Amino acid sequence: MILYDYFRSSAAYRVRIAIALKGLVVERRPIHLLRGEQRDPGYRAKSPLAIVPTLELDDGTLITQSLAIIDYLDALKPDPPLLPRDRVVAAQARAAALTIACEIHPLANLRVIEALQREFDARDDQIAKWRKRWIAEGLSAVETLIASAPFAFGAEPSLADICLIPQVYNARRFDVPLEVCPRIVAVDAACAAHPAFLEAHPQAQPDAE
Ligand SMILES: N[C@@H](CCC(=O)N[C@@H](CS)C(=O)NCC(=O)O)C(=O)O
């Protein structure tokens, strides 16, 4: 399997955490987003929206969308499971993950930021305000959803932690204050000591800059 990846992509970071938790061996092919490599015709043929991650299976089958890729990996290697066994807690963990993946991440994605700059003449200070606004509002909502310690939904990491940690990495990068989210900060600290999260960290990737 090949993962089309970029060290700072938070969606690809989610998949890297899942791969590390499962102990899978997956080849990585970096796609440099700031150089626009995602729009090269060869990669766009694999990812119609020209975004990472994409997973290519050994027979050439392509899977896009980080949560779909993670679902596939979870089915491929069910141990350890990426959702709590309790049905209700599993649904809550999925809801927290979707809050991040659907309600926060798309609003500050590179192509959205580039469109604000190019098509709407947004200034850097306005972009910074936009980014912080959506990340802060979304993480405040996630803070209320977190049900447990040390991980967000139990004693083991789940899909919720897999989505949360890359979003926290982004929040820190863009100076979003996190003191108002003590549960998120505690979960982040627990994940920072977990080998799978260390392995998947952006600065641990071969294409890190
Ligand atoms: N919903 C998608 C989001 C993927 C996505 O937006 N990836 C970003 C990096 S985190 C990207 O490739 N952006 C390239 C661009 O906007 O040009 C997923 O979960 O896989």
The ligand as an SDF file (V2000), in Angstrom:
LIG
                    3D

 20 19  0  0  0  0  0  0  0  0999 V2000
  -11.8340   15.6930    3.9810 N   0  0  0  0  0  0  0  0  0  0  0  0
  -10.5300   15.3870    3.4760 C   0  0  0  0  0  0  0  0  0  0  0  0
   -9.6740   16.6110    3.6080 C   0  0  0  0  0  0  0  0  0  0  0  0
   -8.3360   16.4500    2.9190 C   0  0  0  0  0  0  0  0  0  0  0  0
   -7.6480   17.7960    2.8070 C   0  0  0  0  0  0  0  0  0  0  0  0
   -8.2890   18.8190    2.8150 O   0  0  0  0  0  0  0  0  0  0  0  0
   -6.3030   17.7660    2.7070 N   0  0  0  0  0  0  0  0  0  0  0  0
   -5.5750   18.9920    2.6550 C   0  0  0  0  0  0  0  0  0  0  0  0
   -4.3840   18.9460    3.5780 C   0  0  0  0  0  0  0  0  0  0  0  0
   -4.8780   18.7380    5.2510 S   0  0  0  0  0  0  0  0  0  0  0  0
   -5.0530   19.2180    1.2480 C   0  0  0  0  0  0  0  0  0  0  0  0
   -4.5960   18.3070    0.6070 O   0  0  0  0  0  0  0  0  0  0  0  0
   -5.1030   20.4730    0.7730 N   0  0  0  0  0  0  0  0  0  0  0  0
   -4.5790   20.8120   -0.4900 C   0  0  0  0  0  0  0  0  0  0  0  0
   -5.1660   22.0840   -1.0020 C   0  0  0  0  0  0  0  0  0  0  0  0
   -6.0550   22.6280   -0.3420 O   0  0  0  0  0  0  0  0  0  0  0  0
   -4.7300   22.5090   -2.0830 O   0  0  0  0  0  0  0  0  0  0  0  0
   -9.9300   14.2020    4.2330 C   0  0  0  0  0  0  0  0  0  0  0  0
  -10.3130   14.0060    5.3750 O   0  0  0  0  0  0  0  0  0  0  0  0
   -9.1060   13.4670    3.6680 O   0  0  0  0  0  0  0  0  0  0  0  0
  1  2  1  0
  2  3  1  0
  2 18  1  0
  3  4  1  0
  4  5  1  0
  5  6  2  0
  5  7  1  0
  7  8  1  0
  8  9  1  0
  8 11  1  0
  9 10  1  0
 11 12  2  0
 11 13  1  0
 13 14  1  0
 14 15  1  0
 15 16  2  0
 15 17  1  0
 18 19  2  0
 18 20  1  0
M  END
$$$$
